[in-house]
Amino acid sequence: MNIQLNGKLKNIDPHLTAAQLLASLDLTGQRIAMEVNQEIVPRSQHDTHLFNENDKVEIVRAIGGG
């Protein structure tokens, strides 16, 4: 199944959860925000959220500084 991840086409398993996608990108445990089709996916739903064909997924990392 294809999704658009941060503007690039990515083929993923249709049973991949948001948490599994983050793990595959080495983003587990990092401060990130995930948006699917312009709607935020709350962290509490990452373990259960499944993607649909052609979903537009944006992932951004929070970077702190001082």
Buried (B, 14 or more C-beta within 10 A) or exposed (E): BEBBBEEEEBEBEEEBBBBBBBBEBEBEEEEBEBEBEEEEBEBEEBEEBEBEEEBEBBBEEEEEEE
